[in-house]
């Protein structure tokens, strides 16, 4: 199973927005298509917020948090 960084997910989101059939889709139209607010989309694209919820659902992704044991010195 492939994993992605937040930046890779943001790029996926940008790419999907650019590939939307409407030639010049705006962030407003794209946010409406996903079912999120424009400020939420914008702050996610800018890296202020982490991709989550409906954005991940739209991209067919899920958020997975992992922890690793660090050997004490």
Order of alpha helices (4+ residues) and beta strands (2+ residues): alpha-alpha-alpha-alpha
